[in-house]
Amino acid sequence: MDERYAIVVARFYAELADRLVTSARRTFESDGAHEIDIFDVPGAFELPLAALYAAQSGRYAGVACLGAIIRGETDHYDYVCAECARGIQDVQLRTGVPCSFGVLTVDSIDQALERTGGRKRDHGAQAAHAVLTLARLRNELSP
């Protein structure tokens, strides 16, 4: 596979970001995709715009959006989760470039760690798998 993929990652929780990127990269590479560019942004709220830049560049078959949002004591969590998810979905619908939502939306750091290669699902790997699946589907259905 000679397609290039992008990973945009929110670095607010650096350890979680590193774990998500590692598993996403491993998934892309195990599928034969070795052209992977990684773009860091400060937090999850910035992911949709970074995804839009990558999608509109015309360089990428898909974009995996990774990060973590951990519930705090205020409503900030709800706004960031909703706008991040909506924004990423909007990018893929507007551009036709698959953009996956590999953003953890959890109540605690323990829950986040479980979902980055721990006992629960690995969201980085799942995000890369979703992008690969949709990129294949787009290629199969293209005229």
C-alpha positions in Angstrom: 0.0 0.0 0.0 1.6 3.3 -1.0 -1.0 5.7 0.4 0.0 8.3 3.0 -1.9 8.8 6.2 -1.9 11.6 8.8 -2.2 11.3 12.6 -3.2 14.5 14.3 -2.8 14.2 18.1 -3.8 16.4 21.0 -0.8 16.6 23.3 -2.5 17.9 26.5 -2.0 14.5 28.1 1.4 13.7 26.7 1.7 10.1 28.0 -1.7 9.2 26.7 -1.0 10.9 23.3 2.3 8.8 23.0 0.4 5.6 23.7 -2.3 6.4 21.2 0.2 7.3 18.5 2.2 4.2 19.0 -0.7 1.9 18.6 -2.2 3.8 15.6 1.2 3.8 13.9 1.6 0.1 14.5 -1.8 -0.5 13.0 -1.1 1.5 9.9 2.2 -0.2 9.4 0.9 -3.7 9.9 -1.5 -2.9 7.1 1.3 -1.9 4.8 1.0 1.9 5.2 4.5 3.3 6.0 4.0 6.9 4.9 2.6 8.4 8.1 2.9 12.0 9.1 2.2 13.1 12.7 1.0 16.5 13.6 0.7 17.7 17.2 -1.8 20.2 18.5 -2.3 21.5 22.1 -5.6 19.9 22.9 -8.7 18.1 21.6 -10.5 21.3 20.7 -7.8 21.9 18.0 -8.1 18.5 16.4 -10.8 19.3 13.9 -8.9 22.3 12.4 -5.7 20.2 12.2 -7.7 17.4 10.5 -9.2 19.9 8.1 -5.7 21.2 7.1 -4.5 17.6 6.6 -7.6 16.6 4.6 -7.6 19.6 2.4 -3.9 19.3 1.6 -4.7 16.4 -0.8 -1.7 14.5 0.6 -3.6 12.0 2.8 -5.9 9.0 2.2 -7.1 9.4 5.8 -6.6 11.2 9.1 -6.6 9.5 12.5 -7.5 12.1 15.2 -6.2 11.1 18.6 -6.3 12.6 22.1 -7.9 12.4 25.5 -10.5 14.4 27.3 -10.8 13.6 31.0 -13.8 14.8 33.0 -13.1 17.6 35.5 -15.1 19.5 38.0 -16.7 21.9 35.4 -18.8 21.7 32.3 -15.7 22.3 30.1 -15.5 18.5 29.4 -19.0 18.4 27.8 -18.2 21.3 25.5 -14.9 20.0 24.4 -16.1 16.5 23.8 -19.1 17.6 21.8 -17.3 20.1 19.6 -14.3 17.9 19.0 -16.6 15.0 17.9 -18.8 17.3 15.8 -15.8 19.0 14.2 -14.0 15.8 13.2 -17.2 14.4 11.7 -17.8 17.6 9.8 -14.3 17.5 8.3 -14.8 14.0 6.9 -18.2 14.8 5.6 -17.1 18.0 3.9 -13.9 16.7 2.4 -14.6 13.0 1.8 -11.3 12.1 3.5 -11.8 9.6 6.3 -11.2 11.1 9.7 -11.5 8.8 12.7 -12.4 9.8 16.3 -9.7 8.3 18.4 -10.3 10.6 21.3 -10.8 9.2 24.7 -13.7 10.7 26.6 -13.3 9.3 30.1 -13.8 10.1 33.7 -10.3 9.3 35.0 -6.7 8.7 34.0 -7.2 5.0 34.9 -10.0 4.7 32.4 -7.8 6.4 29.8 -4.8 4.1 30.5 -7.1 1.0 30.1 -8.1 2.3 26.7 -4.6 2.9 25.4 -3.4 -0.6 25.4 -4.6 -1.7 28.8 -7.4 -4.2 29.5 -10.0 -2.4 27.5 -10.0 -1.5 23.8 -7.1 0.3 22.3 -8.4 3.5 20.8 -5.3 4.4 18.8 -5.4 1.1 17.0 -9.2 1.4 16.5 -8.8 4.9 15.0 -6.2 3.7 12.5 -8.3 0.7 11.6 -11.4 2.9 11.0 -9.4 5.2 8.6 -7.9 2.2 6.7 -11.4 0.6 6.4 -13.0 3.8 5.1 -10.1 4.6 2.7 -10.5 1.1 1.2 -14.3 1.5 0.9 -13.8 4.9 -0.8 -11.4 3.4 -3.3 -13.7 0.4 -4.0 -16.7 2.7 -4.7 -14.9 5.4 -6.6 -15.7 5.5 -10.3 
